[in-house]
Amino acid sequence: MAEQRYCVEYAKRGTAGCKKCKDKIMKGLVRVGKIVPNPFSESAGEMKEWYHLKCIFEKLERARATTKKINDITELEGWEELQDEDKELINKHVSELAAKANASPKKKAQAKLNNSGQLSAPLSDPTVNAPRKFSGFTATKAGSSSSSPGPSPAKPTQGSALSAQLCDPNHKDCLLREFRKLCALVAEKSSYNAKTEIIRDFLTKGSGGDKFRGDLYLTVKLLLPGVVKNVYNLNDKQIVKLFSRILNCSQDEMVQDLEQGDVSETVRMFFEDGKSFPPAAKSLLTVQEVDASLSRLSQLSNKAAFQDAQVGLFVFDCIYFNGVSLMDKPLCERRKFLHDNMKEVPNRILFSEMKHVTRAADLAEMITRVIREGLEGLVLKDIKGYYEPGKRHWLKVKKDYLNEGAMADTADLVVLGAFYGKGSNGGIMSSFLMGCYDPESKKWCTVTKCSGGYDDATLARLQKDLDVIKIGKDPSKIPGWLKIVKNYYPDFIIRDPEKAPVPPLTFSSSRSCIVFQRRTVILR
């Protein structure tokens, strides 16, 4: 993996500013440079970010544990040209940095940003309300005094309250439909000036062209979703599960359609085809209703759902009963003995599900069903097998075990683009967009994003061998021959796909990010 590089020298002209404190580095002072990729170069060149000597070590002191530190003066390119007193000063900073890194850090509680965009004071004990595994959503009863892991409703700020008073909630400017039109117009423009002009016109003239009568604060808040951080995370299968209940349709059919890769398309299709809630001809949702719904969603948790939960025991075998060992009995007899001597208690004590399989097709169908339902896998046992402690006669079948978690064969795909890496691979191309030619659409279509499985030598060679053009994920620079979804716009595009390398790849569903598109090659 590529390591972060640093250099050191005396400031030559005194015009460069420190990246941390923003002050100019005076001529003749020692300055340390962090060598980073040049974002303004199409050939993926390098540039230097300059720091005062004190500033760079203060920055490294607060850096993540995975960030490459300066552990020795010899790691600074050009250190030989320094005077002895400056070398001693750098060694002193290096020693202090190492001492602080080895010291036991104190736990600090982090301030949180509430829904109104204000910082709330941290708790005295950082372990209180620590993040928990999120697996479902249940609304807390109104008026409940119990603490909830979700954020409390935010009080409106003075600016938001004033903006809400000045707006006309029944006006067209408050409709979500108009906000979506604004977003679509902004997305069509590649120029930042053009985007700014569109937003300015809407916020000053509104949809009618005379005056904006919507909620200014809320509109800007939705345009800048990162300013106020609300957490309402739902994975695709949770969304399908919830909407299958709402739309009164088959969850299995929705899960099967979800294999096409786009949960929004799945929900849209079943909503339009459903009869329980016929879609309106024109949406009348307002941005206020959408924001209230998202705020409500951010306050839901699964804590209340498990308050009355009962533990269930699933029994699958019996090897010892009333002082008699059953280990010398085959599984079929042990299972029969279990059913003869145990009575099920609904929702408390149950027999584990068991099915006698004699055909390979039935086994393949069961494995497919288990994977589709998101279960862990199957355990295969010999119906006439004995229980032998310490022996491994059972066969576990999981999704990751099939063909070592990979496809049965390799796929010959072309490198169509590349992405900058993260962490130790920052500044170099470490993830690659793979695809193939679709003769039906006469375009090159993306199939997967490959981000692992190669050694450092191969990664270094690819930096030189790939003939790429830097586009910086700019949609206006996506060539017409490439068919790609917006979420996977790369940092680099291959110059000529006809001359791109074709590495044989084996894809693992747990390691690759397969992009499913309509009328495109689909990996299953």
C-alpha positions as CSV (number, residue, x, y, z in Angstrom):
1,M,0.0,0.0,0.0
2,A,1.2,3.5,-0.7
3,E,2.5,5.4,2.3
4,Q,2.0,9.0,3.1
5,R,5.1,11.0,2.3
6,Y,6.5,14.1,3.9
7,C,9.3,16.5,3.0
8,V,11.1,19.4,4.8
9,E,12.9,22.5,3.6
10,Y,13.4,26.2,4.3
11,A,10.7,28.5,3.0
12,K,12.0,30.1,-0.2
13,R,9.9,33.1,-0.8
14,G,7.5,33.4,2.1
15,T,4.4,33.3,-0.1
16,A,3.1,29.9,0.9
17,G,0.5,29.7,3.7
18,C,0.3,27.1,6.4
19,K,-2.5,24.6,5.8
20,K,-3.4,24.5,9.5
21,C,-3.1,28.1,10.8
22,K,-3.5,29.8,7.4
23,D,-0.6,32.2,8.2
24,K,2.2,32.8,5.7
25,I,5.4,30.8,6.3
26,M,8.1,33.4,6.5
27,K,11.1,33.1,4.2
28,G,13.9,31.1,5.7
29,L,11.8,29.3,8.3
30,V,11.6,25.5,8.4
31,R,8.5,24.2,6.8
32,V,7.2,20.6,6.4
33,G,5.3,19.5,3.3
34,K,2.7,16.8,3.1
35,I,2.9,15.3,-0.4
36,V,-0.6,14.7,-1.7
37,P,-2.3,14.0,-5.1
38,N,-2.8,17.1,-7.3
39,P,-6.5,17.5,-7.9
40,F,-5.8,20.0,-10.7
41,S,-3.7,17.6,-12.8
42,E,-5.3,15.2,-15.2
43,S,-2.2,13.0,-15.1
44,A,-2.6,12.3,-11.3
45,G,0.4,14.3,-10.3
46,E,1.5,15.4,-6.9
47,M,1.6,18.6,-4.9
48,K,2.8,19.7,-1.4
49,E,0.7,21.1,1.4
50,W,3.0,23.2,3.6
51,Y,2.8,23.5,7.4
52,H,4.8,25.3,10.1
53,L,6.9,22.8,12.0
54,K,4.8,23.2,15.1
55,C,1.5,23.1,13.2
56,I,2.2,19.8,11.4
57,F,3.0,18.0,14.7
58,E,-0.1,19.4,16.3
59,K,-2.1,18.1,13.4
60,L,-0.5,14.6,13.6
61,E,-1.2,14.6,17.3
62,R,-4.9,14.8,16.7
63,A,-4.9,12.5,13.6
64,R,-6.4,9.0,13.5
65,A,-4.5,6.0,14.6
66,T,-4.3,4.8,11.0
67,T,-2.8,8.0,9.7
68,K,0.9,7.8,8.8
69,K,2.9,9.7,11.4
70,I,6.5,11.1,11.3
71,N,8.3,8.6,13.4
72,D,11.9,9.6,12.5
73,I,13.5,12.6,10.9
74,T,14.8,10.3,8.1
75,E,11.2,9.9,6.9
76,L,11.3,13.6,5.8
77,E,12.6,14.0,2.3
78,G,15.3,16.6,2.2
79,W,16.2,16.4,5.9
80,E,19.9,16.2,5.0
81,E,19.9,19.9,3.9
82,L,18.8,21.2,7.3
83,Q,21.1,22.7,9.9
84,D,22.0,20.8,13.1
85,E,19.8,22.9,15.4
86,D,16.8,22.5,13.2
87,K,17.4,18.7,13.1
88,E,17.5,18.7,16.9
89,L,14.2,20.7,17.0
90,I,12.5,18.2,14.7
91,N,13.8,15.2,16.7
92,K,12.3,16.9,19.8
93,H,8.9,17.2,18.2
94,V,9.1,13.6,17.0
95,S,9.9,12.3,20.5
96,E,7.0,14.3,22.0
97,L,4.6,13.0,19.4
98,A,5.7,9.4,20.1
99,A,5.3,9.9,23.8
100,K,1.8,11.3,23.5
101,A,0.8,8.5,21.1
102,N,2.0,5.9,23.7
103,A,0.2,7.6,26.6
104,S,-3.3,6.3,27.6
105,P,-5.9,8.6,26.1
106,K,-8.7,9.9,28.3
107,K,-12.2,9.1,27.2
108,K,-13.9,12.2,26.0
109,A,-17.7,12.6,25.4
110,Q,-18.5,14.2,22.1
111,A,-21.0,16.9,21.8
112,K,-24.0,16.1,19.6
113,L,-25.8,18.1,16.9
114,N,-29.5,18.1,17.4
115,N,-32.2,18.5,14.8
116,S,-32.1,22.3,15.0
117,G,-28.5,22.4,14.2
118,Q,-27.3,23.4,17.7
119,L,-24.6,21.6,19.7
120,S,-25.9,19.9,22.9
121,A,-23.6,19.4,25.8
122,P,-21.9,16.0,26.1
123,L,-22.9,13.6,28.9
124,S,-20.5,13.2,31.8
125,D,-20.4,9.4,31.2
126,P,-19.6,8.7,27.5
127,T,-20.9,5.1,27.9
128,V,-24.4,6.3,28.4
129,N,-26.6,6.1,25.4
130,A,-23.7,4.5,23.5
131,P,-24.5,3.4,19.9
132,R,-26.4,0.1,19.7
133,K,-27.0,-2.3,16.9
134,F,-30.0,-1.2,14.9
135,S,-32.3,-3.9,13.5
136,G,-35.8,-2.5,13.5
137,F,-38.1,0.4,14.3
138,T,-40.8,0.7,16.9
139,A,-42.5,3.9,18.0
140,T,-42.3,4.8,21.6
141,K,-45.6,5.3,23.3
142,A,-46.6,9.0,23.7
143,G,-46.1,10.4,27.1
144,S,-43.6,7.7,28.0
145,S,-41.0,8.8,30.5
146,S,-38.5,6.1,29.7
147,S,-35.3,7.1,28.0
148,S,-35.0,6.4,24.3
149,P,-31.8,5.8,22.4
150,G,-33.1,8.0,19.6
151,P,-32.7,11.8,19.6
152,S,-35.3,13.8,21.3
153,P,-37.4,16.1,19.2
154,A,-35.6,19.3,18.5
155,K,-36.9,22.6,19.6
156,P,-37.4,25.0,16.7
157,T,-34.8,27.8,16.5
158,Q,-35.8,31.5,16.3
159,G,-34.9,31.5,12.6
160,S,-36.9,28.4,11.7
161,A,-39.9,29.6,13.7
162,L,-39.8,33.0,12.0
163,S,-39.5,31.3,8.6
164,A,-42.5,29.1,9.3
165,Q,-44.6,32.1,10.3
166,L,-43.8,34.0,7.1
167,C,-44.5,31.2,4.7
168,D,-47.9,30.2,3.3
169,P,-48.3,26.4,3.9
170,N,-51.0,26.2,1.3
171,H,-48.9,27.8,-1.4
172,K,-47.4,25.9,-4.3
173,D,-43.9,26.8,-3.2
174,C,-44.3,24.5,-0.2
175,L,-45.1,21.4,-2.3
176,L,-42.6,18.6,-2.4
177,R,-43.3,18.5,-6.2
178,E,-41.8,21.9,-6.6
179,F,-38.8,21.1,-4.5
180,R,-38.2,18.0,-6.7
181,K,-38.3,20.1,-9.8
182,L,-35.7,22.4,-8.2
183,C,-33.4,19.5,-7.5
184,A,-33.9,18.1,-11.0
185,L,-33.0,21.5,-12.6
186,V,-29.9,21.8,-10.4
187,A,-28.8,18.3,-11.3
188,E,-29.0,19.0,-15.0
189,K,-26.5,21.8,-14.7
190,S,-22.7,21.1,-14.4
191,S,-21.7,24.7,-13.7
192,Y,-21.8,25.8,-10.0
193,N,-22.7,29.3,-11.1
194,A,-25.7,27.9,-13.0
195,K,-26.8,25.9,-10.0
196,T,-26.5,28.9,-7.8
197,E,-28.6,31.0,-10.2
198,I,-31.4,28.4,-10.3
199,I,-31.6,28.2,-6.5
200,R,-31.4,32.0,-6.1
201,D,-34.3,32.5,-8.6
202,F,-36.4,30.0,-6.8
203,L,-35.8,31.4,-3.3
204,T,-36.4,35.0,-4.4
205,K,-39.1,34.6,-7.1
206,G,-40.7,31.3,-6.2
207,S,-42.5,29.1,-8.6
208,G,-44.9,31.9,-9.6
209,G,-42.0,34.2,-10.6
210,D,-43.1,37.1,-8.3
211,K,-42.2,36.1,-4.7
212,F,-41.1,33.0,-2.8
213,R,-43.9,32.1,-0.4
214,G,-42.5,28.9,1.0
215,D,-40.5,28.0,4.1
216,L,-37.1,29.5,3.4
217,Y,-35.3,27.9,6.3
218,L,-36.8,24.4,5.6
219,T,-36.0,24.6,1.9
220,V,-32.4,25.5,2.5
221,K,-32.2,22.8,5.2
222,L,-33.4,20.1,2.8
223,L,-31.0,21.4,0.1
224,L,-28.1,21.0,2.6
225,P,-29.0,17.7,4.4
226,G,-25.5,17.4,6.0
227,V,-26.0,20.6,8.1
228,V,-28.6,19.0,10.4
229,K,-27.8,15.4,10.9
230,N,-30.8,13.2,11.4
231,V,-30.3,9.4,11.5
232,Y,-33.0,7.4,9.8
233,N,-31.2,4.5,8.4
234,L,-33.2,1.7,6.8
235,N,-31.6,-1.1,4.8
236,D,-33.3,-2.4,1.6
237,K,-34.8,-5.5,3.2
238,Q,-36.3,-3.4,6.0
239,I,-37.9,-1.1,3.6
240,V,-39.4,-4.0,1.6
241,K,-40.7,-5.5,4.8
242,L,-42.4,-2.3,5.9
243,F,-43.8,-1.4,2.5
244,S,-45.2,-5.0,2.0
245,R,-47.3,-4.4,5.1
246,I,-48.3,-0.9,4.1
247,L,-49.2,-1.8,0.5
248,N,-50.7,-5.2,1.5
249,C,-48.7,-7.1,-1.0
250,S,-46.5,-10.2,-1.0
251,Q,-43.2,-9.7,0.8
252,D,-41.6,-12.6,-1.1
253,E,-42.5,-11.0,-4.4
254,M,-41.0,-7.7,-3.4
255,V,-37.8,-9.4,-2.2
256,Q,-37.5,-11.3,-5.5
257,D,-37.9,-8.0,-7.4
258,L,-35.4,-6.4,-5.1
259,E,-32.8,-8.7,-6.7
260,Q,-32.8,-6.2,-9.6
261,G,-30.9,-3.9,-7.3
262,D,-33.1,-0.8,-6.9
263,V,-35.3,-0.7,-3.8
264,S,-36.9,2.6,-4.9
265,E,-38.0,1.0,-8.2
266,T,-39.4,-2.0,-6.3
267,V,-41.5,0.1,-4.0
268,R,-42.6,2.3,-6.9
269,M,-43.7,-0.6,-9.0
270,F,-45.7,-2.3,-6.3
271,F,-47.2,1.0,-5.2
272,E,-48.5,1.7,-8.7
273,D,-49.7,-1.8,-9.3
274,G,-51.3,-2.1,-5.9
275,K,-55.0,-1.8,-5.2
276,S,-55.0,-1.0,-1.5
277,F,-53.7,2.6,-2.0
278,P,-54.2,3.8,-5.6
279,P,-51.6,6.5,-6.4
280,A,-52.9,10.1,-6.6
281,A,-52.8,11.7,-10.0
282,K,-50.7,14.6,-8.6
283,S,-48.8,14.6,-5.3
284,L,-49.9,17.1,-2.7
285,L,-47.2,16.4,-0.2
286,T,-45.5,19.5,1.3
287,V,-41.9,19.8,2.4
288,Q,-43.2,20.4,5.9
289,E,-44.9,17.0,5.9
290,V,-41.8,15.3,4.6
291,D,-39.5,17.0,7.1
292,A,-41.9,16.0,10.0
293,S,-42.0,12.4,8.7
294,L,-38.2,12.3,8.6
295,S,-37.9,13.8,12.0
296,R,-40.4,11.3,13.4
297,L,-38.5,8.5,11.8
298,S,-35.2,9.6,13.4
299,Q,-36.9,9.2,16.8
300,L,-38.1,5.6,16.4
301,S,-36.2,2.8,18.0
302,N,-36.6,-0.9,18.5
303,K,-36.3,-0.7,22.3
304,A,-40.0,-0.8,23.1
305,A,-40.5,-3.8,20.8
306,F,-38.4,-6.0,23.0
307,Q,-39.7,-5.0,26.4
308,D,-42.1,-7.9,26.5
309,A,-39.9,-10.3,24.4
310,Q,-39.7,-13.9,25.5
311,V,-36.8,-16.2,24.9
312,G,-37.6,-19.2,22.8
313,L,-35.7,-22.6,22.9
314,F,-35.4,-24.6,19.7
315,V,-34.4,-28.2,20.3
316,F,-32.8,-30.1,17.5
317,D,-31.3,-33.2,19.1
318,C,-31.2,-35.4,22.2
319,I,-28.1,-37.4,23.1
320,Y,-28.8,-38.1,26.8
321,F,-32.1,-38.8,28.5
322,N,-32.8,-39.9,32.1
323,G,-29.3,-41.4,32.5
324,V,-29.4,-43.2,29.2
325,S,-26.9,-42.2,26.4
326,L,-28.4,-42.0,22.9
327,M,-25.1,-41.3,21.1
328,D,-25.0,-44.8,19.7
329,K,-28.4,-44.3,18.1
330,P,-28.8,-42.9,14.5
331,L,-30.1,-39.4,14.0
332,C,-33.5,-40.6,12.8
333,E,-34.1,-42.6,16.0
334,R,-32.8,-39.8,18.2
335,R,-35.2,-37.4,16.5
336,K,-38.1,-39.7,16.9
337,F,-37.2,-40.2,20.6
338,L,-37.2,-36.5,21.0
339,H,-40.6,-36.1,19.5
340,D,-42.0,-38.9,21.6
341,N,-40.7,-37.5,24.9
342,M,-41.0,-33.7,24.5
343,K,-44.1,-31.6,24.1
344,E,-43.9,-28.2,22.4
345,V,-44.8,-25.0,24.3
346,P,-46.0,-22.4,21.8
347,N,-43.5,-19.5,21.5
348,R,-41.4,-21.0,24.3
349,I,-40.0,-24.5,23.5
350,L,-40.2,-25.7,19.9
351,F,-38.6,-28.3,17.7
352,S,-36.1,-26.9,15.2
353,E,-37.2,-27.2,11.6
354,M,-36.0,-30.4,9.9
355,K,-36.6,-31.7,6.4
356,H,-35.6,-35.0,4.9
357,V,-33.9,-34.3,1.5
358,T,-33.2,-37.0,-1.0
359,R,-32.8,-35.1,-4.2
360,A,-30.2,-32.5,-5.1
361,A,-32.8,-30.2,-6.7
362,D,-34.7,-30.1,-3.3
363,L,-31.5,-29.1,-1.5
364,A,-30.7,-26.4,-4.1
365,E,-34.2,-25.0,-3.6
366,M,-33.8,-24.9,0.2
367,I,-30.5,-23.1,-0.1
368,T,-31.9,-20.6,-2.4
369,R,-34.9,-19.9,-0.1
370,V,-32.6,-19.6,2.9
371,I,-30.3,-17.1,1.1
372,R,-33.3,-15.1,-0.2
373,E,-34.8,-14.8,3.3
374,G,-31.5,-13.6,4.7
375,L,-31.0,-16.6,7.0
376,E,-27.5,-17.8,8.0
377,G,-27.6,-21.1,6.2
378,L,-28.3,-24.9,6.5
379,V,-26.8,-27.7,8.5
380,L,-26.7,-31.0,6.6
381,K,-26.7,-34.3,8.6
382,D,-26.7,-38.0,7.7
383,I,-30.1,-39.4,8.7
384,K,-28.3,-42.6,9.8
385,G,-25.3,-40.9,11.4
386,Y,-24.3,-41.3,15.0
387,Y,-23.4,-38.5,17.4
388,E,-19.6,-38.5,17.8
389,P,-18.2,-35.8,20.1
390,G,-15.2,-33.9,18.6
391,K,-15.9,-35.2,15.1
392,R,-17.0,-33.1,12.2
393,H,-19.6,-35.1,10.4
394,W,-22.1,-32.2,9.9
395,L,-21.9,-30.0,6.8
396,K,-22.6,-26.3,7.2
397,V,-23.9,-24.6,4.0
398,K,-23.7,-20.8,4.0
399,K,-23.9,-18.2,1.3
400,D,-20.2,-17.4,1.8
401,Y,-19.2,-21.1,1.6
402,L,-20.6,-21.7,-1.9
403,N,-17.7,-21.8,-4.3
404,E,-15.6,-20.2,-1.5
405,G,-18.1,-17.3,-1.4
406,A,-17.5,-16.5,-5.0
407,M,-18.9,-17.1,-8.5
408,A,-18.4,-20.6,-10.0
409,D,-16.3,-19.1,-12.8
410,T,-14.2,-16.1,-13.5
411,A,-15.6,-13.2,-15.5
412,D,-13.7,-11.4,-18.2
413,L,-14.5,-7.7,-17.7
414,V,-12.9,-4.5,-18.9
415,V,-11.5,-1.7,-16.6
416,L,-13.8,1.2,-17.4
417,G,-12.8,3.6,-14.6
418,A,-11.1,4.0,-11.3
419,F,-11.6,5.6,-7.9
420,Y,-9.3,7.2,-5.4
421,G,-8.5,5.0,-2.4
422,K,-8.9,5.8,1.2
423,G,-6.6,5.6,4.2
424,S,-3.2,4.3,3.2
425,N,-4.3,4.1,-0.4
426,G,-5.3,7.7,-0.5
427,G,-4.2,9.6,-3.6
428,I,-3.9,6.6,-5.8
429,M,-6.3,4.5,-7.9
430,S,-7.3,1.6,-5.7
431,S,-10.8,0.7,-6.7
432,F,-11.7,0.0,-10.3
433,L,-15.0,0.1,-12.2
434,M,-15.5,-3.0,-14.3
435,G,-17.9,-3.7,-17.1
436,C,-18.5,-5.2,-20.6
437,Y,-20.0,-4.3,-23.9
438,D,-23.7,-4.6,-24.4
439,P,-24.4,-5.2,-28.1
440,E,-28.1,-4.4,-27.6
441,S,-27.6,-0.9,-26.4
442,K,-24.3,-0.5,-28.1
443,K,-22.7,0.9,-25.0
444,W,-20.2,-0.2,-22.4
445,C,-22.2,-1.1,-19.2
446,T,-20.9,-1.3,-15.6
447,V,-21.0,-4.6,-13.8
448,T,-19.1,-4.3,-10.6
449,K,-16.7,-2.2,-8.5
450,C,-13.6,-4.1,-7.8
451,S,-11.7,-3.0,-4.7
452,G,-9.5,-5.9,-3.5
453,G,-7.7,-9.0,-4.3
454,Y,-4.4,-7.5,-5.7
455,D,-1.1,-7.0,-4.1
456,D,0.9,-3.8,-3.7
457,A,3.1,-4.5,-6.7
458,T,0.0,-5.0,-9.0
459,L,-1.6,-1.8,-7.6
460,A,1.6,0.2,-8.3
461,R,1.8,-1.2,-11.8
462,L,-1.8,-0.2,-12.5
463,Q,-1.0,3.4,-11.7
464,K,1.3,3.5,-14.8
465,D,-0.4,1.0,-17.1
466,L,-3.9,2.4,-17.1
467,D,-4.5,5.1,-19.7
468,V,-7.1,7.2,-17.9
469,I,-8.7,10.7,-18.0
470,K,-9.4,12.4,-14.7
471,I,-13.0,13.6,-14.5
472,G,-13.4,14.0,-10.7
473,K,-16.9,12.4,-10.8
474,D,-18.2,15.2,-13.0
475,P,-21.3,14.0,-14.8
476,S,-20.7,16.4,-17.7
477,K,-17.5,14.5,-18.4
478,I,-19.1,11.0,-18.6
479,P,-18.5,9.8,-22.2
480,G,-21.5,8.8,-24.3
481,W,-20.3,5.2,-24.7
482,L,-20.6,4.5,-21.0
483,K,-23.8,3.5,-19.2
484,I,-23.5,4.0,-15.5
485,V,-25.7,5.0,-12.5
486,K,-25.0,8.2,-10.7
487,N,-23.8,6.7,-7.5
488,Y,-20.8,5.2,-9.3
489,Y,-19.4,8.1,-11.2
490,P,-15.7,7.4,-11.0
491,D,-12.7,9.8,-10.5
492,F,-11.0,8.5,-13.6
493,I,-12.4,7.2,-16.9
494,I,-10.5,4.9,-19.3
495,R,-9.5,6.7,-22.4
496,D,-10.3,3.9,-24.9
497,P,-12.3,0.9,-23.6
498,E,-11.2,-1.1,-26.7
499,K,-7.6,-1.0,-25.4
500,A,-8.4,-1.4,-21.7
501,P,-7.0,-4.4,-19.8
502,V,-9.1,-7.4,-19.2
503,P,-8.0,-9.0,-15.9
504,P,-9.8,-12.3,-15.0
505,L,-11.8,-11.7,-11.9
506,T,-13.7,-13.8,-9.5
507,F,-16.4,-11.9,-7.6
508,S,-17.4,-12.4,-4.0
509,S,-20.8,-11.0,-3.0
510,S,-19.3,-10.0,0.4
511,R,-16.4,-8.1,-1.2
512,S,-17.6,-6.6,-4.4
513,C,-20.2,-4.0,-4.9
514,I,-22.3,-5.3,-7.8
515,V,-24.3,-2.6,-9.6
516,F,-27.5,-4.0,-11.1
517,Q,-28.9,-2.1,-14.0
518,R,-31.7,-2.8,-16.4
519,R,-30.7,-4.1,-19.8
520,T,-27.2,-4.8,-18.4
521,V,-25.2,-7.9,-17.5
522,I,-26.3,-9.0,-14.0
523,L,-24.2,-11.2,-11.7
524,R,-26.3,-13.6,-9.6
